[in-house]
Amino acid sequence: MWLYLAALVGLYYLLRWHRERQVVSHLRDKYVFITGCDSGFGNLLARQLDTRGLRVLAGCLTEKGAEQLKAQTSDRLETVSLDVTKMESVTAATQWVKERVGDRGLWGLVNNAGIIDPVAFIEWQTIEDSLNILKVNLIGLIQVTSSMLPLVRRAQGRIVNVSSILGRIASFGGVYSCSKHGVEGFSDILRRELRHFGVKVSIIEPGYFRTGMTDMKKSLGRVKQAWEEAPIHIKESYGQQFFDAYYNVIKEGLMRCSTNLNLVTDCMEHALTSVHPRTRYSAGWDARFFFIPLSYLPTSLADCILTKYFPKPAQVV
Ligand SMILES: NC(=O)c1ccc[n+]([C@@H]2O[C@H](COP(=O)([O-])OP(=O)(O)OC[C@H]3O[C@@H](n4cnc5c(N)ncnc54)[C@H](OP(=O)(O)O)[C@@H]3O)[C@@H](O)[C@H]2O)c1
């Protein structure tokens, strides 16, 4: 009985492997637009796809980021300035993409741009910080998608949205987790709405990786700043000891980030080049073997596990 079961599972994985390794044709003629290419996953993906021969159109927030990327890639890769929070910037980038792709349409749109700081408790975050995170991670992603969708539909192409494992289970990171849950919901709806038009939507859910977003100095500096600027009653309520312990948990978490960014960009590449892309890609060991299983546990049990490492606040009731 167990042998039959094992054989069935083995057969399932074999068939899946065979199905997923089929690659779409004429990759060299296909255009892919990526947001947030100055650093991290977006930057690596742009270089990776350029090496593979695709026509990469890279959205960069800064001129410096664009120059550095161009210096590392072929003449086929082109960059454009893009701030996903500014509609005029999104409209201009869409027009720029349209001029390049022409009647072929845009094969791939990768919504990658994102921010996280400060990684603070919700009560320590200012409303400006919260809105900013939502504006970049969720509203910006929706703006870019809406603007470029007609081009993707023309190519019957792919949309790849970068969420996070925090979009599956909100373990910390306050509004960042909310923004990524929004990305998951938006992508699920979009996938179902567009399936009859030949457009496929994939979601990438990375665990913790070392990028610009998880830069130790910058992240810890912003956590400290959020705490220092929090109202006095909030600081009294949590207490300095609580903050020091939280700070150390974040520090240890940042130290454990994986440096193998290819685990994520390989998923993005697969979503863009496989005939049968997956709906969801969980990238990283922490995502696959800790956070995803945790997300299926009863909420009360998940709460216990996720809050285990924090001490009690000063004014506990
Ligand atoms: N690193 C992780 O552990 C991790 C885990 C899960 C999910 N993610 C997600 O992965 C994506 C890429 O992040 P990353 O880790 O590669 O971090 P990153 O190195 O900081 O890359 C994010 C990119 O987005 C750009 N950006 C920021 N604000 C923007 C705006 N308003 N308009 C356009 N671009 C903007 C940044 O530009 P500047 O560099 O010029 O600021 C940067 O190039 C994000 O969506 C993030 O949420 C990351």
PDBQT file of the ligand as one rigid body, heavy atoms in Angstrom, charges set to zero:
ROOT
HETATM    1  N1  LIG A 401      14.513  40.805   0.293  1.00  0.00    +0.000 N 
HETATM    2  C1  LIG A 401      13.607  40.047   0.813  1.00  0.00    +0.000 C 
HETATM    3  O1  LIG A 401      13.885  39.299   1.781  1.00  0.00    +0.000 OA
HETATM    4  C2  LIG A 401      12.215  40.006   0.245  1.00  0.00    +0.000 A 
HETATM    5  C3  LIG A 401      11.334  39.037   0.745  1.00  0.00    +0.000 A 
HETATM    6  C4  LIG A 401      10.053  38.978   0.236  1.00  0.00    +0.000 A 
HETATM    7  C5  LIG A 401       9.654  39.849  -0.750  1.00  0.00    +0.000 A 
HETATM    8  N2  LIG A 401      10.512  40.792  -1.220  1.00  0.00    +0.000 N 
HETATM    9  C6  LIG A 401      10.014  41.669  -2.281  1.00  0.00    +0.000 C 
HETATM   10  O2  LIG A 401      10.898  41.659  -3.394  1.00  0.00    +0.000 OA
HETATM   11  C7  LIG A 401      10.759  42.861  -4.124  1.00  0.00    +0.000 C 
HETATM   12  C8  LIG A 401      12.127  43.406  -4.468  1.00  0.00    +0.000 C 
HETATM   13  O3  LIG A 401      12.758  43.799  -3.258  1.00  0.00    +0.000 OA
HETATM   14  P1  LIG A 401      14.301  43.505  -2.943  1.00  0.00    +0.000 P 
HETATM   15  O4  LIG A 401      14.348  42.580  -1.817  1.00  0.00    +0.000 OA
HETATM   16  O5  LIG A 401      15.013  43.173  -4.188  1.00  0.00    +0.000 OA
HETATM   17  O6  LIG A 401      14.746  44.928  -2.352  1.00  0.00    +0.000 OA
HETATM   18  P2  LIG A 401      15.543  46.130  -3.011  1.00  0.00    +0.000 P 
HETATM   19  O7  LIG A 401      16.919  45.728  -3.342  1.00  0.00    +0.000 OA
HETATM   20  O8  LIG A 401      15.368  47.305  -2.096  1.00  0.00    +0.000 OA
HETATM   21  O9  LIG A 401      14.741  46.373  -4.377  1.00  0.00    +0.000 OA
HETATM   22  C9  LIG A 401      13.548  47.111  -4.423  1.00  0.00    +0.000 C 
HETATM   23  C10 LIG A 401      13.631  48.015  -5.630  1.00  0.00    +0.000 C 
HETATM   24  O10 LIG A 401      12.448  48.814  -5.718  1.00  0.00    +0.000 OA
HETATM   25  C11 LIG A 401      12.848  50.159  -5.991  1.00  0.00    +0.000 C 
HETATM   26  N3  LIG A 401      11.831  51.110  -5.560  1.00  0.00    +0.000 N 
HETATM   27  C12 LIG A 401      11.583  51.579  -4.299  1.00  0.00    +0.000 A 
HETATM   28  N4  LIG A 401      10.591  52.482  -4.335  1.00  0.00    +0.000 NA
HETATM   29  C13 LIG A 401      10.199  52.568  -5.634  1.00  0.00    +0.000 A 
HETATM   30  C14 LIG A 401       9.234  53.350  -6.315  1.00  0.00    +0.000 A 
HETATM   31  N5  LIG A 401       8.459  54.241  -5.665  1.00  0.00    +0.000 N 
HETATM   32  N6  LIG A 401       9.109  53.211  -7.667  1.00  0.00    +0.000 NA
HETATM   33  C15 LIG A 401       9.893  52.345  -8.337  1.00  0.00    +0.000 A 
HETATM   34  N7  LIG A 401      10.847  51.601  -7.767  1.00  0.00    +0.000 NA
HETATM   35  C16 LIG A 401      10.990  51.715  -6.420  1.00  0.00    +0.000 A 
HETATM   36  C17 LIG A 401      14.153  50.303  -5.245  1.00  0.00    +0.000 C 
HETATM   37  O11 LIG A 401      14.899  51.408  -5.753  1.00  0.00    +0.000 OA
HETATM   38  P3  LIG A 401      16.110  52.024  -4.853  1.00  0.00    +0.000 P 
HETATM   39  O12 LIG A 401      17.106  50.903  -4.691  1.00  0.00    +0.000 OA
HETATM   40  O13 LIG A 401      16.617  53.133  -5.686  1.00  0.00    +0.000 OA
HETATM   41  O14 LIG A 401      15.480  52.430  -3.569  1.00  0.00    +0.000 OA
HETATM   42  C18 LIG A 401      14.808  48.974  -5.531  1.00  0.00    +0.000 C 
HETATM   43  O15 LIG A 401      15.451  48.980  -6.769  1.00  0.00    +0.000 OA
HETATM   44  C19 LIG A 401       9.902  43.765  -3.270  1.00  0.00    +0.000 C 
HETATM   45  O16 LIG A 401       8.589  43.805  -3.760  1.00  0.00    +0.000 OA
HETATM   46  C20 LIG A 401       9.924  43.123  -1.900  1.00  0.00    +0.000 C 
HETATM   47  O17 LIG A 401       8.787  43.417  -1.140  1.00  0.00    +0.000 OA
HETATM   48  C21 LIG A 401      11.779  40.892  -0.738  1.00  0.00    +0.000 A 
ENDROOT
TORSDOF 0
